[in-house]
Amino acid sequence: MKTIQEIETDLFLLDAPFVKEMMEITYNMWKFNWDERNGGNISYLLHEEEIRRYLRNDHVLRTIPLDFPVKELAGKYFIVTGSGKYFKNVKASPAECLGIIKVSESGQSVDLLWGLSGDGKPTSELSAHFRSHITRLAEDPNHRVIMHTHATNIIAMTFTHDLNEKSFSKTLWKMCTECIVVFPEGVGILPWMVPGTDLIGEATADKMRDTRLVIWPHHGILGAGASIDDAFGLIETAEKAAQVYMLVSAHQSGVKQSITDDELVELAQAFGVKPNSKFI
């Protein structure tokens, strides 16, 4: 049973902007039918000054060991979704479905500061999240969010389209005018792999060196960003393009016209972005 102090902390944290963001985005992702049951996970890098007014950073509820060392993240704080937790329940039970953790100085464990009540644990995909955070922070010091979701049309597209990063990226770019502007580097694609392992975590992080979107065939997609909106917007844009692709592919007459390579170059020049030179 929770103490009065723990109950008061739970209620106080409901006003924290980062908790509100997690509550809203998980519910919206569930409403989009992207995160059935306990599918999907999010990790959000927090600055110490953000959590200081809401939480004591020296009050450790318990320590959770890691099977993979992440010394590069030592001392950093994250709010994460819990393993086995349903996105549709986050709004009603944030202290059960979310957790605020701090990576130990050794990088071999995390301290739970709030949430994940009972014996809850951070997402089973924590390796993919933490290793991707390390990679993206090296590329972009403003990076903060890793988001994994089972975006319906992206998954469907991995059954019908060649799993070649160049052709897959160009197909997405050609489905919606804004795609090359939103993710000019294209998408990374892994081979099918068992989820929840450090192996898929390492492979995902390796792809994150060159792109902020990584597709897990027949499973889902991961997006990285400087904010919740940034990461979600990336995935949302790619998913919309995949939806258009699936719709036109199913049409009897197929694709009659699309954005050309020259027009993709023209778009990139107009918006001041540099498309992946390997893809175009």
Residue pairs with C-beta under 8 A, 6 or more apart in sequence:
2 10
2 117
9 55
9 114
10 94
10 95
10 114
12 54
13 19
13 54
13 55
13 94
13 95
13 114
14 20
14 94
15 54
16 50
16 51
16 54
17 50
18 44
18 46
18 50
18 51
18 79
19 79
19 94
19 98
21 44
21 228
22 42
22 44
22 79
22 81
22 90
22 94
22 98
22 228
23 90
23 91
23 94
23 98
24 91
25 42
25 147
25 228
25 232
26 35
26 40
26 42
26 81
26 87
26 90
26 91
26 97
27 87
27 88
27 90
27 91
28 232
29 35
29 40
29 87
29 149
29 232
30 86
30 87
30 88
33 152
34 40
34 149
34 150
34 151
34 152
34 239
35 87
35 149
35 150
36 150
37 86
38 83
38 84
38 85
38 86
38 87
39 87
39 149
39 150
39 220
40 81
40 87
40 148
40 149
40 150
40 220
41 80
41 81
41 123
41 124
41 125
41 129
41 147
41 148
42 80
42 81
42 123
42 145
42 146
42 147
42 148
42 228
43 78
43 79
43 80
43 81
43 122
43 123
43 126
43 129
43 130
43 133
43 145
43 146
44 78
44 79
44 80
44 144
44 145
44 228
45 76
45 77
45 78
45 133
45 143
45 144
45 145
46 77
46 78
46 79
46 100
47 77
48 57
48 77
51 57
51 77
51 100
51 113
55 100
55 113
55 114
56 113
57 77
57 102
57 113
59 113
60 111
60 112
60 113
61 111
61 112
61 113
61 114
62 111
62 112
63 104
63 109
63 110
63 111
63 112
64 101
64 109
64 110
64 111
64 112
64 121
64 122
65 108
65 109
66 107
66 108
66 109
66 110
66 126
66 130
67 127
67 198
68 127
68 130
68 131
68 198
68 201
69 106
69 107
69 108
70 103
70 107
70 130
70 131
70 134
71 106
71 107
72 107
72 134
72 137
73 103
73 107
73 130
73 133
73 134
74 103
74 104
74 105
74 106
74 107
75 102
75 103
75 105
76 102
76 103
77 100
77 101
77 102
77 103
77 113
78 100
78 101
78 102
78 103
79 98
79 99
79 100
79 101
79 115
80 98
80 99
80 101
80 122
80 123
80 126
80 129
81 87
81 90
81 97
81 98
81 122
81 123
82 96
82 97
82 98
82 99
82 115
82 116
82 120
82 121
82 122
82 123
83 120
83 121
83 122
83 123
83 124
84 120
84 124
85 96
85 97
85 98
85 120
86 97
87 97
89 96
89 97
90 97
90 98
94 115
95 114
95 115
95 117
96 115
96 116
96 117
96 118
96 120
97 115
98 115
98 116
99 112
99 114
99 115
99 116
99 120
99 122
100 112
100 113
100 114
100 115
101 110
101 111
101 112
101 113
101 122
102 110
102 111
102 113
103 109
103 110
103 130
104 110
104 111
110 122
116 122
123 129
124 195
124 196
125 148
125 195
125 196
125 200
125 201
126 201
127 197
127 198
127 200
127 201
127 202
128 146
128 148
128 200
128 201
128 204
128 205
128 222
129 146
129 148
129 201
130 201
131 201
131 202
131 204
131 205
132 146
132 201
132 204
132 205
132 208
132 214
132 222
132 224
133 143
133 146
134 205
135 205
135 206
135 208
135 209
136 143
136 146
136 208
136 212
136 224
137 143
139 208
139 209
140 226
142 226
143 224
143 225
143 226
144 225
144 226
144 227
145 223
145 224
145 225
145 226
145 227
145 228
145 230
145 231
146 222
146 223
146 224
146 231
147 222
147 223
147 224
147 225
147 228
147 231
147 232
147 235
148 220
148 221
148 222
148 223
149 220
149 221
149 223
149 235
150 219
150 220
151 220
151 221
151 235
151 238
151 239
151 242
152 239
152 243
153 239
153 242
153 243
153 245
153 246
154 215
154 220
154 221
154 238
154 239
154 242
155 218
155 219
155 220
156 242
156 246
157 168
157 242
157 245
157 246
158 215
158 217
158 218
159 218
160 246
160 249
161 167
161 168
161 171
161 245
162 168
163 189
163 191
163 217
164 189
165 186
165 187
165 188
165 189
165 279
166 186
166 278
166 279
168 186
168 187
168 189
168 215
169 186
169 187
169 276
169 279
170 186
170 261
170 264
170 279
170 280
171 241
171 245
172 179
172 183
172 186
172 187
172 238
172 241
172 242
172 245
173 179
173 180
173 186
173 241
173 259
173 264
173 275
173 280
174 258
174 259
174 264
175 240
175 241
175 242
175 244
175 245
175 248
175 258
176 237
176 240
176 241
176 244
177 259
177 267
178 237
179 237
179 238
179 241
180 264
180 267
180 268
180 273
180 275
181 267
181 268
181 271
181 273
182 233
182 234
182 237
183 211
183 212
183 213
183 234
183 237
183 238
184 268
184 273
184 274
184 275
184 276
185 210
185 211
185 212
185 275
185 276
186 211
186 213
186 275
186 276
186 279
187 211
187 213
187 214
187 215
187 221
187 238
188 207
188 208
188 210
188 211
188 213
188 214
188 215
189 207
189 214
189 215
189 217
190 200
190 203
190 204
190 207
190 214
190 215
190 216
190 217
191 217
192 216
192 217
192 218
192 219
193 199
193 200
193 203
193 216
194 200
195 216
195 219
200 216
204 214
204 216
204 222
207 214
208 214
208 222
208 224
210 276
211 276
212 223
212 224
212 225
212 231
212 234
213 221
213 222
213 223
213 224
213 234
213 235
213 238
214 221
214 222
215 221
216 222
221 235
221 238
221 239
223 231
223 232
223 234
223 235
223 238
224 231
224 234
225 231
225 232
225 233
225 234
248 254
248 255
249 255
259 267
261 280
264 275
264 280
265 275
265 280
268 274
268 275
